[in-house]
């Protein structure tokens, strides 16, 4: 972080953005988010470290759809001042919190940050973050298990660890996998399909175990003309080796899950029971992917419901 992008004291004049009382950053900062955090850090005690969702965003993990006014999360050790500022949520620790410095910012280690996330998120949102951290190589399952030992948030973190899989490559791949898991469909991420000569054909998001069927998430990037051409060629290769590939959008994952369940039931050869989708709806309902889950999240953090 360029130290010239942050300044303390009174209002600095034109070209500066106020971040919090007595801390400003340049309006032209190359990375406004990191510049905001550098400004926050300049007015926080030396033992303070950013944690929770603040670390998740800084490390560029996949995020659930967070409200724009999510506060900055900070952990602080004993002694010294405990700043009470708008836009800041502070957690006090009996010992100085562990710290890793990344780009000049003091961050809680990934496993500690995820434990902090477990105190404010629901299960589904937390699994998305854990998958992202594992996929990025920022965290190990062993570190998560260690962090989940008898501390606030540990119970939910342990449940999320059991559902997490670092082979996921996006938030909606995680959601698609959890839909299948919740409905009792065994799946394996990133299945490699080969031809009769063991030659590579494709790698699928989700393999429905015991079948020749792939279920995949088709995000907006699949709509570009070049990507559509590649997808069509890939689809022909998959069909050519007698596999079935089905793609689903975010709308289907979030609002039409029973249609995905119906096709999964058909593929694995079990009777279709629409009521199985309730387990997925129970997971989804509390998450930030729904209006109800977002309202609950805002209420728990004390955010103004009118924002």
GIKA-V896784 format. One record per residue. N is the residue number from 0. RES is the residue in one small letter. PHI is phi in degrees with one decimal (999 if undefined). Layout:
n: {N | N}
res: {RES | RES}
phi: {PHI | PHI}
This chain:
n: {0 | 1 | 2 | 3 | 4 | 5 | 6 | 7 | 8 | 9 | 10 | 11 | 12 | 13 | 14 | 15 | 16 | 17 | 18 | 19 | 20 | 21 | 22 | 23 | 24 | 25 | 26 | 27 | 28 | 29 | 30 | 31 | 32 | 33 | 34 | 35 | 36 | 37 | 38 | 39 | 40 | 41 | 42 | 43 | 44 | 45 | 46 | 47 | 48 | 49 | 50 | 51 | 52 | 53 | 54 | 55 | 56 | 57 | 58 | 59 | 60 | 61 | 62 | 63 | 64 | 65 | 66 | 67 | 68 | 69 | 70 | 71 | 72 | 73 | 74 | 75 | 76 | 77 | 78 | 79 | 80 | 81 | 82 | 83 | 84 | 85 | 86 | 87 | 88 | 89 | 90 | 91 | 92 | 93 | 94 | 95 | 96 | 97 | 98 | 99 | 100 | 101 | 102 | 103 | 104 | 105 | 106 | 107 | 108 | 109 | 110 | 111 | 112 | 113 | 114 | 115 | 116 | 117 | 118 | 119 | 120 | 121 | 122 | 123 | 124 | 125 | 126 | 127 | 128 | 129 | 130 | 131 | 132 | 133 | 134 | 135 | 136 | 137 | 138 | 139 | 140 | 141 | 142 | 143 | 144 | 145 | 146 | 147 | 148 | 149 | 150 | 151 | 152 | 153 | 154 | 155 | 156 | 157 | 158 | 159 | 160 | 161 | 162 | 163 | 164 | 165 | 166 | 167 | 168 | 169 | 170 | 171 | 172 | 173 | 174 | 175 | 176 | 177 | 178 | 179 | 180 | 181 | 182 | 183 | 184 | 185 | 186 | 187 | 188 | 189 | 190 | 191 | 192 | 193 | 194 | 195 | 196 | 197 | 198 | 199 | 200 | 201 | 202 | 203 | 204 | 205 | 206 | 207 | 208 | 209 | 210 | 211 | 212 | 213 | 214 | 215 | 216 | 217 | 218 | 219 | 220 | 221 | 222 | 223 | 224 | 225 | 226 | 227 | 228 | 229 | 230 | 231 | 232 | 233 | 234 | 235 | 236 | 237 | 238 | 239 | 240 | 241 | 242 | 243 | 244 | 245 | 246 | 247 | 248 | 249 | 250 | 251 | 252 | 253 | 254 | 255 | 256 | 257 | 258 | 259 | 260 | 261 | 262 | 263 | 264 | 265 | 266 | 267 | 268 | 269 | 270 | 271 | 272 | 273 | 274 | 275 | 276 | 277 | 278 | 279 | 280 | 281 | 282 | 283 | 284 | 285 | 286 | 287 | 288 | 289 | 290 | 291 | 292 | 293 | 294 | 295 | 296 | 297 | 298 | 299 | 300 | 301 | 302 | 303 | 304 | 305 | 306}
res: {x | x | x | x | x | x | x | x | x | x | x | x | x | x | x | x | x | x | x | x | x | x | x | x | x | x | x | x | x | x | x | x | x | x | x | x | x | x | x | x | x | x | x | x | x | x | x | x | x | x | x | x | x | x | x | x | x | x | x | x | x | x | x | x | x | x | x | x | x | x | x | x | x | x | x | x | x | x | x | x | x | x | x | x | x | x | x | x | x | x | x | x | x | x | x | x | x | x | x | x | x | x | x | x | x | x | x | x | x | x | x | x | x | x | x | x | x | x | x | x | x | x | x | x | x | x | x | x | x | x | x | x | x | x | x | x | x | x | x | x | x | x | x | x | x | x | x | x | x | x | x | x | x | x | x | x | x | x | x | x | x | x | x | x | x | x | x | x | x | x | x | x | x | x | x | x | x | x | x | x | x | x | x | x | x | x | x | x | x | x | x | x | x | x | x | x | x | x | x | x | x | x | x | x | x | x | x | x | x | x | x | x | x | x | x | x | x | x | x | x | x | x | x | x | x | x | x | x | x | x | x | x | x | x | x | x | x | x | x | x | x | x | x | x | x | x | x | x | x | x | x | x | x | x | x | x | x | x | x | x | x | x | x | x | x | x | x | x | x | x | x | x | x | x | x | x | x | x | x | x | x | x | x | x | x | x | x | x | x | x | x | x | x | x | x | x | x | x | x | x | x | x | x | x | x | x | x}
phi: {999 | -71.5 | -62.5 | -73.1 | -87.0 | -127.6 | -144.2 | -111.5 | 109.8 | -76.4 | -52.8 | -87.7 | 103.3 | -61.2 | 94.8 | -110.0 | -114.5 | -75.0 | -98.2 | -153.6 | -54.3 | 83.1 | -139.5 | -136.6 | -138.2 | -63.3 | -67.0 | -100.5 | -55.0 | -61.2 | -127.5 | -55.8 | -63.3 | -67.1 | -65.9 | -58.2 | -66.0 | -62.5 | -66.1 | -58.4 | -59.6 | -68.7 | -113.9 | -100.0 | -61.6 | -65.1 | -84.8 | -77.6 | -132.6 | -72.7 | -147.1 | 56.4 | -63.8 | -64.7 | -67.4 | -57.3 | -69.9 | -65.1 | -84.2 | 61.8 | -72.9 | -61.8 | -123.4 | -67.1 | -70.6 | -76.2 | -61.7 | -66.9 | -101.4 | -62.2 | -71.9 | -85.2 | -102.3 | -135.2 | -107.3 | -137.9 | -85.0 | -74.7 | 78.5 | 73.1 | -81.2 | -117.7 | -60.4 | -113.0 | -131.0 | -62.1 | 84.3 | -128.8 | -115.1 | -111.5 | -116.4 | -98.7 | -115.5 | -70.6 | -130.5 | -56.4 | -67.6 | -61.5 | -142.6 | -124.2 | -97.1 | -130.7 | 59.6 | 84.0 | -100.1 | -86.0 | -118.7 | -65.1 | -55.3 | -51.2 | -64.2 | -66.1 | -63.7 | -68.5 | -62.8 | -64.1 | -62.9 | -65.0 | -84.2 | -127.8 | -108.1 | -90.5 | -59.6 | -61.8 | -62.3 | -67.2 | -62.2 | -57.6 | -66.0 | -64.8 | -56.7 | -63.7 | -65.5 | -66.2 | -63.6 | -75.4 | 77.9 | -81.2 | -151.7 | -114.0 | -62.6 | -61.7 | -65.1 | -65.9 | -60.8 | -64.1 | -68.0 | -90.0 | -96.5 | 54.8 | -137.2 | -60.4 | 94.0 | -65.9 | -62.0 | -67.9 | -61.9 | -63.5 | -63.0 | -68.6 | -59.1 | -63.0 | -98.1 | -78.2 | -154.7 | -69.9 | -77.2 | -60.8 | -118.7 | -166.7 | -61.0 | -77.5 | -64.9 | -61.5 | -63.1 | -62.9 | -64.0 | -66.4 | -59.1 | -63.5 | -61.7 | -61.4 | -92.0 | 80.9 | -100.2 | -77.7 | -131.9 | -131.0 | -71.7 | 55.6 | -74.9 | -91.9 | -98.7 | -122.7 | -91.6 | -65.0 | -100.8 | 68.0 | -81.3 | -66.4 | -112.6 | -167.6 | -122.4 | -101.8 | -56.9 | -137.9 | -100.0 | -77.8 | -55.5 | 87.0 | -125.6 | -112.9 | -125.2 | -112.8 | -112.5 | -135.3 | -92.8 | -105.9 | -81.0 | -62.7 | -65.6 | -76.1 | -88.6 | -68.3 | -61.8 | -63.9 | -68.2 | -62.2 | -63.4 | -65.3 | -64.0 | -64.5 | -64.5 | -64.3 | -60.8 | -66.7 | -66.3 | -63.7 | -62.5 | -64.4 | -104.7 | 64.7 | -104.4 | -114.3 | -118.9 | -120.3 | -107.8 | -131.7 | -96.3 | -62.4 | -61.4 | -67.6 | -63.0 | -86.0 | -125.0 | -131.5 | -60.0 | -65.0 | -69.7 | -66.8 | -60.5 | -59.5 | -71.4 | -68.0 | -58.4 | -62.5 | -66.2 | -87.9 | 77.8 | -116.2 | -60.3 | -80.3 | -123.0 | -55.6 | -65.2 | -61.8 | -68.4 | -59.9 | -63.1 | -68.6 | -62.6 | -64.5 | -66.6 | -72.3 | -56.6 | -86.2 | -87.7 | -72.0 | -81.6 | -126.0 | -64.5 | -65.0 | -65.2 | -65.3 | -62.4 | -65.9 | -59.6 | -62.4 | -63.5 | -63.9 | -92.2 | 72.3 | -83.0 | -60.4 | -66.7 | -86.7 | -77.7}
